[in-house]
Amino acid sequence: MCGIAGLYYPVTRKPVDPARIAVMADALAHRGPDGSGVWTAPGVGLGHRRLAIIDLEGGVQPMATPDGAAVVSFNGEIYNFREVRAELEAKGARFDTDSDTEVLLHGWRVWGPAMLDRLNGMFAFALYDAAEQSLFLARDRFGVKPLFYTELSDGAFAFASELKGLLAHPLFRRAADFHAIEDYLGLGYVPDDASIMAGVRKLPAGHFLLLRRGQNVPEPVRWWDVDFSKRASGKPKDLEAELIAHMRAAVRSRMVADVPLGAFLSGGVDSSAVVALMAEASKAAVKTCTIGFDEADHDETAHAALVAERFATAHRSRKVAADDFALIDTLVAAFDEPFADASALPTYRVCELARESVTVALSGDGADEAFAGYRRYKFFAAEERVRGLLPEHIRANIFGTLGRLYPKADWAPRAFRAKTTLLALAEGGEHAYAKAVGVTTPELRGRLYTEAARRSLDGHTAEQRYVEAMREAPARDGLDRAQYADIRHWLPGDILTKVDRTSMAVSLEAREPLLDYRLVEFASTLPPALRIKAGQGKWLMKKALEPWLPREILYRPKMGFVTPISAWFRKALADEAAGLARSKLLVETGWFQVATIEKLAADHRAGRAEHGRTLWQLLMLERSLSRLFG
């Protein structure tokens, strides 16, 4: 795992100062503490910070072909690099290292952009072709590894693994993009292709960008997409066997490393499955680690210990305070952009614990999106069945009226929050699901914004990306569309951003075997009845894992890293919440109604309403803006 940065002049071959590239790359030193490198030529410069994982001596970057015809700066891992290398050697390629990086150089020469289809891995890289004077940037299928880019005033195209790499360039002009603020408040994160900084974009997951000298910067090209429109037709037992075969291959391919390797173990289905398959493939005890909480309602260490004992892992566990909000400023520095998923706090802690004994850790991320594990899928599928029974205009009249009359009860269990369900049934599935995955509702955002801020959005809403993704989805039903939209937006924007920034902050490489693209492509073909059955999400996956894991692990209620932010804003952080309305930074933006923020904080503190997640969003936004703009 590494950090990359660089400059490319599309119009004229201006000289590139190696020291400038070094400064941009060194801003990413936490991503690569084991070494650094810079390569420049007229009109282009590549920088690299290395976390050495494979071929510790030979994998130095930026890496060039012997004749200098191609140079690459690469962040990530290619898990099938040996198979791709063998294919290239059969075509006459000669390799000088045992590094997966070199596969990209020879693969480019033989296949060009089409080489991406052969790669199984997580990656973001920049490759310069001297003969074509072109720069090729690509990002992996799911967006495990990040890549930001912008155009500077001197005509340079600048890129970096994190926003802080761009901020290090003296010509970068800092200005916030309020459209991204709307996205953040609606979704809880700044989504792919957008950035908190005006003029900055992220290369979306599964896309590449090919820049040529003398041409304008083009739009990214999608090179991969998941297809939910096909259906597997095998018997459930046969599909179970196929699923396990895919999982086993995915886990084993991610156990290749020349440094200590282990796994995160929460005691949930996904991480337990990964550990089970690692133990099956390892002669030595698998190194596992778990973070627990000092509040029993949020603690999963007993379940993790059960799995660790079952597979005789070398297990380490550490308990942290549930009110671990002292990490806020650390997270703000790690993420650059505002990020409101509070589970980043314990995720950082488990990465910190893992790094004490390993350099690489396998995680269970990705299965919920691929196999329909979230509870929201079950609710949405049920709502879609109701929508299918009644025409839209009848639903809008009946459920809309009932929803407006029903009292609001955000504090209650979902089964009793009928107002939300009734209003969701009154509108189309795409809009309803976009709101369901959101944080601060469109109505509350409208009350938060000043009139000038609302006008500046010019109709843009955070929900638009979800609605469009669901409408464009290669899918057969509503569940397909919901999962597709989550893989397009929630997965790279929230889950993978969280894991990348928290792991890289402590120089740990995190690998996600359950996001092997072959496994996800298989999962996308499963009939909905094998994804959700008898109220159980990930049904086929759980059935397939019954020979490995006990029922108390497979079928217990999903917990995850739960952080009690609502309680914080009624106790320890109550004054912080009240102070948001007095924040000079937030007031001077001209975006927010101060009186509305005051009321949110007061009503939440008094227990009159539930605004914990919105207050957390505003707090993280204020801290991020302070760091970015002072």
C-alpha positions, 0 to 999 in steps of 0.5 A, spaced: 500 500 500 502 506 498 501 514 496 502 517 489 502 524 487 504 527 480 503 533 475 502 532 467 502 538 463 497 536 457 498 542 453 505 544 453 511 540 456 513 545 461 519 543 466 517 539 472 521 541 479 522 534 482 522 538 489 515 540 488 513 532 486 517 530 493 513 535 497 506 533 494 508 525 495 511 527 502 504 529 504 502 522 504 508 519 508 503 516 513 501 511 507 508 509 505 513 510 511 518 505 508 521 509 502 520 514 497 521 516 490 520 521 484 521 521 477 520 527 472 521 528 465 519 534 460 511 535 462 510 530 467 512 528 474 511 522 478 511 521 486 511 515 490 511 513 498 511 506 499 509 501 504 513 495 502 509 489 502 511 484 496 518 484 493 521 488 499 527 490 495 525 490 488 519 493 488 521 501 488 517 506 485 516 510 481 518 504 476 520 504 469 521 499 463 529 498 462 528 503 456 524 508 459 518 507 455 513 507 460 513 509 468 508 507 473 506 510 480 502 505 483 498 504 490 495 497 491 495 490 490 494 486 484 492 479 487 493 475 481 499 478 478 503 471 478 498 469 473 498 475 469 505 475 469 505 468 466 501 470 460 505 476 459 512 472 459 508 467 454 508 473 449 515 475 450 515 480 456 522 479 461 521 481 468 526 484 472 523 484 479 518 479 483 513 485 484 506 486 482 508 493 480 512 491 474 506 487 471 502 494 470 508 496 465 508 490 461 501 489 461 500 496 458 505 495 452 501 489 450 494 490 452 493 498 453 487 500 457 484 493 456 489 490 461 485 492 467 480 487 465 485 482 467 487 485 474 484 482 480 486 487 485 485 494 489 489 499 486 489 506 483 495 508 479 498 513 474 502 510 468 506 515 463 507 512 456 513 516 453 512 514 446 504 517 446 506 522 451 500 520 455 498 519 462 493 513 464 490 513 471 485 508 473 482 506 479 479 499 481 472 496 480 470 498 487 474 504 489 478 501 495 484 505 493 482 513 492 485 518 487 483 525 487 485 530 481 485 537 479 487 542 474 492 548 476 492 555 474 499 554 470 495 548 466 498 542 470 493 536 471 495 534 478 493 528 482 494 525 489 492 519 493 489 524 498 486 531 498 492 533 502 497 531 496 494 536 492 493 541 498 501 541 498 502 544 491 503 552 492 498 553 486 492 550 489 487 555 490 482 553 496 475 554 495 469 550 498 464 547 493 457 548 497 454 542 492 459 537 496 456 540 503 449 538 500 452 531 498 455 531 505 449 533 509 445 528 505 449 522 505 454 523 511 460 523 506 462 527 500 461 522 494 465 519 488 467 524 483 465 530 488 470 533 493 469 539 498 474 543 494 471 546 488 475 544 482 477 537 485 474 531 483 475 524 485 476 518 479 470 514 480 471 507 482 471 502 476 473 508 471 480 510 468 482 517 465 487 517 459 490 524 458 494 526 451 498 531 450 495 537 446 488 535 448 483 537 454 482 533 460 477 528 458 471 525 462 473 519 466 471 512 462 467 507 466 471 500 465 467 495 469 460 495 472 456 490 476 450 487 473 444 485 477 440 483 471 442 476 470 440 470 474 443 464 476 439 457 475 442 452 479 440 448 486 441 452 492 446 447 494 450 447 488 450 455 489 452 454 496 458 450 494 460 455 488 460 461 493 464 457 498 469 456 492 469 463 490 470 466 497 476 461 499 479 463 492 479 470 494 481 469 501 487 465 499 489 470 494 489 476 499 494 472 504 500 473 499 505 478 503 512 478 505 510 482 511 506 479 517 499 478 516 493 478 520 485 479 520 480 484 523 475 479 527 469 483 530 465 476 531 460 478 526 459 473 520 463 476 515 470 477 519 468 470 522 468 467 515 474 470 513 478 468 519 475 461 518 478 460 511 484 464 513 485 458 518 484 453 513 489 455 508 495 457 514 499 452 517 501 458 523 495 461 527 492 466 524 493 473 527 486 476 529 484 482 533 478 485 536 476 492 539 471 492 544 467 497 548 466 498 556 459 498 555 456 491 554 450 494 549 456 496 544 461 490 545 462 484 541 468 481 544 465 475 547 463 473 540 470 474 537 473 470 542 468 464 541 471 465 533 478 466 535 478 459 540 474 455 534 480 457 529 485 457 534 488 464 532 493 468 535 488 473 538 488 480 541 483 484 544 483 491 547 477 495 550 476 502 549 471 507 552 465 508 548 466 515 549 472 515 545 471 522 542 478 525 543 479 522 536 475 527 533 481 531 531 485 525 529 480 523 524 479 530 521 486 530 519 486 523 516 480 524 512 481 531 510 474 532 507 468 531 512 466 524 514 460 523 518 460 515 519 462 515 527 464 508 526 470 511 524 472 512 531 473 504 533 475 502 526 481 507 527 482 503 534 482 496 531 487 499 525 491 501 531 491 495 535 492 491 528 498 495 526 502 493 533 503 486 530 502 486 523 502 490 516 497 487 512 490 485 515 484 482 512 477 485 513 470 482 512 467 489 508 463 488 502 459 482 503 453 486 506 452 490 499 454 484 495 449 479 499 444 484 501 446 484 509 443 490 511 436 490 514 434 496 510 434 491 504 429 487 507 425 493 509 425 496 502 424 489 498 417 489 503 416 496 501 417 495 493 412 489 494 407 494 496 408 499 491 407 493 486 400 492 488 398 499 487 398 505 482 403 511 484 397 516 484 393 512 489 399 510 493 401 518 493 394 519 496 393 514 501 400 513 504 402 520 503 395 523 507 396 517 513 404 519 513 403 526 514 398 525 520 402 520 523 406 522 529 414 523 528 417 518 532 425 517 530 426 515 537 422 509 537 424 502 534 423 502 526 417 497 527 413 503 530 416 509 526 410 508 521 410 515 519 417 514 515 414 508 512 408 511 510 411 517 507 416 512 503 410 508 500 407 514 498 413 516 493 417 512 488 422 507 490 428 510 488 427 517 492 424 513 498 431 509 498 435 515 497 432 518 503 433 511 507 440 511 506 441 518 508 443 522 514 439 529 514 433 529 511 431 534 505 426 538 509 431 539 515 437 541 510 432 546 507 431 549 514 438 549 516 440 553 509 440 560 508 436 562 502 442 564 498 445 557 500 439 554 497 439 558 491 446 556 490 444 549 489 440 550 483 436 544 484 442 540 486 440 535 491 444 529 495 439 524 493 440 525 485 446 520 485 442 515 488 436 516 484 440 516 477 444 510 479 437 506 481 434 508 474 440 506 470 441 500 474 442 493 470 437 490 474 431 486 475 427 489 481 428 494 487 432 490 491 437 489 485 437 497 484 438 498 491 444 494 492 447 497 485 446 504 488 450 502 494 455 499 490 456 505 486 456 510 492 455 508 499 461 503 498 466 507 495 464 513 499 463 511 506 465 504 507 471 503 503 473 511 505 473 509 512 477 503 512 482 506 507 483 513 511 483 509 518 488 504 516 493 508 512 493 513 518 497 508 521 501 505 515 496 498 515 494 495 509 487 493 509 485 488 504 477 486 502 477 479 500 469 479 500 470 484 494 473 480 490 470 482 483 468 474 481 465 473 488 461 480 487 459 478 480 457 471 482 453 474 488 449 479 483 446 473 479 443 470 486 435 470 486 432 475 491 429 469 495 436 467 496 439 473 498 433 475 503 429 469 506 425 468 512 427 475 514 435 473 514 439 477 509 445 474 506 441 468 507 445 463 502 452 466 504 450 464 512 447 457 509 453 456 506 458 457 512 454 453 517 459 447 516 464 453 519 461 457 524 456 456 529 449 458 529 450 464 534 455 467 530 451 466 523 444 468 526 445 473 531 442 480 530 447 484 526 451 489 531 457 493 527 461 498 530 455 502 534 458 509 537 453 512 542 453 519 539 446 521 541 448 520 548 454 524 547 450 531 545 446 530 551 452 529 556 459 530 554 459 534 547 452 538 549 456 544 550 460 543 543 453 542 540 451 549 542 457 552 540 456 550 533 451 556 532 456 560 535 462 558 530 465 563 526 467 559 521 460 556 520 457 563 520 462 566 515 460 561 510 453 564 509 450 557 508 447 556 515 441 559 519 444 560 526 437 560 529 436 553 526 442 550 529 441 553 536 434 549 536 437 543 534 442 543 539 437 545 544 431 540 542 436 534 542 439 536 549 433 536 552 430 530 549 425 533 545 427 531 539 433 526 536 438 530 532 444 526 534 447 524 527 446 531 524 449 535 530 455 530 529 455 532 521 455 539 523 461 538 528 465 534 523 464 539 518 466 545 522 472 541 524 474 539 517 473 547 514 477 549 520 483 545 518 482 546 511 481 553 511 483 556 518 
